[in-house]
């Protein structure tokens, strides 16, 4: 179902098999082109070269020919065109990704522990995040993207059995790209102050709260409780750090199935979260409210979603993002 809601699969069921095969093949080609270890890449090139030159192994009395190595092929080459130089740069990104992955849902064995199952899951997620970073160099990898990927990969991996389980990585990558397509500008610092940047989104969030509870908005504004202190994380990471995994998946079902678009509905859920702890916020000062909102308490999630569905829409020129 999530593949449909994210636009990964077409509405016509007869087309699903062909679309999945095409997307999975494209992902395999991207991995080979962008993620292959240079040693393996050069070895494949050698094999391809040798296979295209019959009889070469019989030259010089049957001995293998020595391969000519260019500067760009050498591990010590620091030139921009060197495949090894790029590989070492990628290693720095991988190190950052791994640090975050090893903090992902440590209470769930799917992501943690030293089993081959969990190691393979983290390896697949590392591939996805590194590939996304390489395909989007202006953004790269941003801390927290692992949290956005985790629910997607968990669902695809756990719902696939047998041979299809190996395709969870490819499917998760495509859906991860689709999911971030509506909010990717939030990760780009150069766009922070633009009409598509995070500051514009936070302004709309503030307008939404003001339209639905002016008293609470005035109290938070008077106490200098800037939405950037708490809602920035809520919005950019799609609430993945505020709730348990099961609750995140319920929220995402709500976001993805609403025709208003993920980003617009997300802001409504965030506003409803404030309204559901209204009493504590109105009675609190800056310090207590900051602590409350940065460590959101357990609440009745269905009540939060119900409140979100009944919010008034403020009159604004803001145009929400939509998933393509």
N, C-alpha and C positions, 0 to 999 in steps of 0.2 A: 504493500500500500504506500509506503513512504517513497518508493521509486516513482510512483505515479504523481504523488503530491509535489515532489521536487522537480518534476519534469524530466526525470531520467528515462522513463518509459513512456511511449505514446499511449493514447487512450485506447487504441485498437489492440485488443489482446492478441490477435493473429500476428502482429508485428513484433511482439515482445522477444521471441527467440532470436530473430535476426538482429534486433537492436542490441540485445545483450551480447551476442557474439561479436558484433562490430565494435562495441565499446570496450569489451575485454581485450580484443586484439589490439586496439589502439593503445590501451594502457600498457600492454606487454611491450609494444614498440617504443613507447616513451621511456619505460624502465631501461630497456636495452640501450637506448640512445643517451640517456641522461644519468643513469645510476650505476652503470656497469663499471667495475673496478678497471682502471687502465690496463693492468696486466692481463685481465681476461679479455678486454677489448682488443688489445694488440695480438693476443693469441688467436682470437677468432679471425682477425684480419690475415694473420699468417696462414691459417688453415684454409681460408677462402682463396688466398693467393696461390698456395701450393696446389689446391684442387683444380685451379684453372690453368695450371701449367703441367700437363701430363709428362711423366718421365723425369721431372726435375730431381726426384730423389735418387735417380741413377747417375746424376752428374757427379764428377769427382770420385768415381769408383763406388757409388752407392752411398756416400756420406751426405748428411743433410747440409744444405748450404747455410752459411752464416748470414743472418739477417742484418741488413743495414739499418742503423738506428739514427733517426734525425734528432736534432736538438729538442724538438717539441715532444719527442717520445721518451726523453730521459727524465727520471725522477728528480734529478737535481736542477733541472731547467726551471727558471723562475719567470720565463716570458709569459705574456698574457695569452699567447696562443697554445701554450703547453697543456696537454690533457692532464698531466700530473699536477701542474700548478692549480688547475681548477679542482682536481680531486682533493688536494690538501685544503683548499678554501672550503669545499663542501664538508670536510671533516670537522671544521669549526662549527658549522651549523648543526651537524649531527650531534656534536657534544652537547649543545644547548637543548636540542630536541630530546636527547636521552635523559638529561637531568629532569626535564618536565615529565617525560613518560614514566619515569620511576616514582613520580609522586602522584600519578593518576589513579584514583579510586583504589587506594592501597587496602581497603577493607574487602575488596572483591578479588577472588582468586583468579578470575579471568585476566586481570591486569597485573597481578602481583605474584610473588613467590618465585621459586626457581624451577618450576616444572617446564617441560618442553612446550606444553600448550601455551602457557603465559608468555614464554620467550618468543614463540612464533607470532603471537598476537602483537607484542610490542615491536617486533621486527617489521611486521606488515604496516603498523601505524607509522613507524619511522620512515619507511619508504614513501608513504602517502604524503607526509608532512614535508619531507625533503624535496620530493618531486613538485609539490605545490610551490615551495620556496624558489626552486630553480625556474619554474615557469612564470613566476611573478616576482622578478628581481626588484621591482620598485617597492615591494612590500616585504618580501622575504618571509622568514618564519618569525612570528610574534608570539611571545610567551602567552600561553592560554589557548592557543589553537588546538593543542592536544586535548583540552577539555571539550571543545566543540566536536572534535572527531570521535571521541570515545563512545558516545551513545550510538552514533551511526555504525561504527565498526562492530560494536557489541551486538546490535540488532542483526546485522547482516551475517555475522559469523555464527551466531547462535541459531539463526533460522535456516541455515544451509547445512545440508548433510552430505556425507559421502564425497564424491569428486567435486561437487559444486562448492564445497567449503573453501577450496583454493581460490575461488573467484570472488570471495568476500572483499578482498583487498581492492580489486579493480572496481567493484560496484561502490564500495565505500568512498573511493577517490572521486568518482564522478559525482556522487551525491554531496560530498564535502564541498566540491567546487560549486555546485548548484546552490547549496545552502549559504555559502559565503558570498555568492554573487550579489546578494542584496545588501550586504553590510561590509564588503571588503574595503570600502573607502574609509570606514571607521578606523582601520588599522594603518592608514597612510597619514603620517604626521603633516605632510605638506598640504593636505586637504582639510586639516582640522577646522579652519575658519571659513571654508567654502560652503556653498549651499548643500553640498552632499557630505560634509564632514560631521564629526561627532558633536561639535558645538551646536550646529544647527539642529541635530537630533535631540540633544539635551534641552534646547530651547523649546522645542515642540513638546517634549515630555513635561516641562514646567508649565506650559500653557494648558496642557491636558489636566494636570492637577489643579490648576487655578480655576478652570472651568467647572470642575466637579466638587471641589472643596476649597473655597476661597480662604476660609479661616485657617485650615491646615497649611495652605500655601503661604499665607502671610506669616504664620508662626515660624515655619522653616526658613523663610526668606529673612525674617528679622533676626534669627539666630545664626545667620550666615551659613546655613546648611546647604551648600551648593550641591546640586545633583551630581556634579563631577566627582564628589567624594564617595559616592556609593553607586549611583545609576550608571556611571561609565562602565564599570565592570559588569553590571547586570546586562546592559545592552550589548556590549561588544562580545561577551562570552555566552550570550543567549541563556542566561540564568543557570549555567552549568555548575557554578561554584556556590550556588545558594541552596540547592536542594539535593536530595539523594537521587541516585541514578533512576530508580523507578518513577520518581516524581518528575524528573527531567523529561522522561519519555512521554509521560502524560501531558506535560505542558507543550512539548513539541507537537504532539498529535493535534492539540488545540491550535497551535500557531499555523501548522501546515495545512490544516483543513479549512481554515477561515478564508473566505474569498477576499477579505480586505488586504491581504498580504502579510507576510511574516513580520516585517518591521513595524507596521502600524499596530498589529495585534500585540506584538511584544511590548510596545510602549503602554498599551492598555493594561497588560498584566502587571507591568512594573508599577503603574499608578495604583492598581487595585491592591498591590502589596502594601503600599503606604496606607491606603484607606483601612486595610484590615488590622493595622497596628496603630490606628489613629489616636486612640486614647493614650497610649504610651508616649507617642510623639508630642502630642499637645502638652502633656505634663512634663516632658523632658527638656533638658538644656542641650547645648551643642555636643558636649562630651558623651552624655548618655544616649543621645539619638544617633550619633555617629557609630557608637559601639553596637547599638541595636540594628542599624541598617547594614553595617558591614558584617554582621553575624546574624542574619535574618532568622527569627525564631520559627519553631514548628507551628504551622497553622493548618486549618482545614483547606486543602488545596482546591477542592471542588468549590468551596465558597469563594476563594480568590478568583477562580475562573468565571464564576457566576457574576461577581461584582464587575469584572473586566468587561463582560458582555453587555452590561447595562450602563456603561459610562457615556456621558455626553461628549460629542465631538466639538472641540473649540473651533471658532472661526479663525482660520489661519491660511496663509499662503503656502504653508509647508506641503510638499509633495512626498509622501512616503515612498520608500523603495518597494519594489516587488521582485519576487523570484522569477527569473526568465525561464 
